C-alpha cells in the first residue's frame, strides 16, 4: 500500500504482518515517511494521531474487493460531493480518514464497562457482552 499526501511531501509504503505493532495490537511493516499519516513510531510501536487506525482502515478499503484501487480522503473541513449528494457546511466526508470525520460521540448508560478500543469495529463484541 502506498500513501501520498496533497499537503505534505513524501510517501509511506506499508503492509500488514510486520515488526511494528500499533495500539490496536495489529502488526505492520512501514517504509518511507510515517509523517504522511502523522504516525509516530517509537520502540517498535506505532501511535496514531490525526488519522485513527489509518493503516487498517486503508488496508481493508484497498483489499475489500479484487482489483486495483485508489482511496481519496478529503482534507478536514472539506468533502467530496456529486450530483444528488447532500453537502455539509464545514465538511463531513463520511469515511474520511481524519479524526474530525472518524470520531463520533456516543453516550452509554447503565454499565461501567467499555469497548476494548474506541473503534466501530470493536462495538459489536462489546455490545454482545452487555446483552448476555
C-alpha positions in Angstrom: 0.0 0.0 0.0 1.4 3.4 -1.0 0.2 6.6 0.8 0.8 10.1 -0.5 -0.5 13.5 0.6 -1.5 16.6 -1.2 -0.3 18.7 1.7 3.0 17.1 2.7 5.8 15.7 0.6 6.9 12.1 1.0 5.5 8.7 0.6 4.6 5.9 3.1 4.6 2.3 2.0 3.0 -0.3 4.3 1.8 -3.8 4.6 0.4 -5.9 7.4 2.3 -8.5 9.5 5.5 -6.6 10.1 7.8 -5.9 13.1 5.9 -2.8 14.3 2.8 -3.0 16.4 0.1 -0.4 16.8 -2.1 0.5 19.7 -4.8 -2.0 18.5 -2.3 -4.9 18.6 -2.0 -5.0 14.7 1.4 -5.5 13.2 2.7 -3.6 10.3 5.8 -3.1 8.1 6.4 0.5 7.3 8.8 2.1 4.8 9.2 5.8 4.0 7.8 8.8 5.8 5.4 7.8 8.6 4.6 11.6 8.9 2.4 11.3 5.8 -0.2 9.8 8.1 1.0 11.7 11.1 2.2 8.4 12.7 4.7 8.3 15.5 7.0 5.2 15.7 8.8 4.7 18.9 10.3 1.5 20.3 8.7 -0.6 17.6 5.3 0.8 18.4 3.0 2.8 16.1 0.9 5.6 17.5 -1.9 7.3 15.6 -2.9 10.9 16.0 -4.8 12.8 13.2 -5.8 9.6 11.4 -7.1 6.9 13.9 -6.4 3.3 12.9 -5.4 4.6 9.4 -3.3 1.7 8.4 -6.1 -0.9 9.0 -8.7 1.3 7.5 -6.8 1.9 4.3 -5.7 -1.7 4.0 -9.2 -3.0 4.4 -10.5 -0.5 1.9 -7.9 -1.4 -0.7 -8.3 -5.2 -0.3 -12.1 -5.5 0.2 -12.6 -6.4 -3.4 -10.4 -7.8 -6.2 -8.7 -5.2 -8.4 -6.6 -2.1 -8.2 -8.0 0.9 -6.3 -7.2 4.4 -5.3 -8.6 5.8 -2.0 -9.0 9.5 -1.6 -9.7 11.2 1.7 -10.9 14.8 1.8 -8.9 17.4 3.8 -10.5 18.2 7.1 -13.3 20.8 6.7 -13.9 19.7 3.1 -15.9 17.0 1.4 -16.4 15.3 -1.9 -19.8 15.9 -3.4 -21.6 14.8 -6.5 -25.0 15.2 -8.1 -27.7 14.3 -5.7 -25.4 14.0 -2.7 -26.0 16.4 0.2 -23.4 18.9 1.3 -22.4 19.6 4.9 -21.2 23.1 5.8 -17.7 22.7 7.2 -17.2 19.3 5.7 -18.1 15.8 6.9 -16.8 13.4 4.3 -18.4 10.3 5.7 -15.5 7.9 5.9 -12.7 10.5 5.7 -9.6 9.3 7.5 -9.1 12.4 9.6 -10.2 12.2 13.2 -12.6 15.1 12.6 -14.6 12.8 10.2 -13.8 9.5 12.1 -14.6 10.0 15.8 -18.2 10.1 16.8 -19.8 10.8 20.1 -21.7 8.1 21.9 -23.5 8.1 25.3 -23.9 4.8 27.1 -25.6 4.4 30.5 -26.2 1.5 32.8 -22.8 -0.1 32.6 -19.3 0.6 33.9 -17.7 -1.4 31.0 -16.4 -0.1 27.8 -15.1 -1.5 24.5 -11.5 -2.7 24.3 -10.8 0.2 21.9 -12.8 3.2 20.7 -13.4 1.9 17.2 -16.6 1.0 15.4 -15.2 -2.5 14.7 -14.9 -3.1 18.5 -18.5 -2.1 19.3 -20.2 -5.4 18.2 -18.3 -7.7 20.6 -18.7 -5.2 23.5 -22.5 -4.7 22.9 -22.9 -8.5 22.9 -21.3 -8.7 26.3 -23.9 -6.2 27.6 -26.8 -8.3 26.5 -25.5 -11.7 27.7 
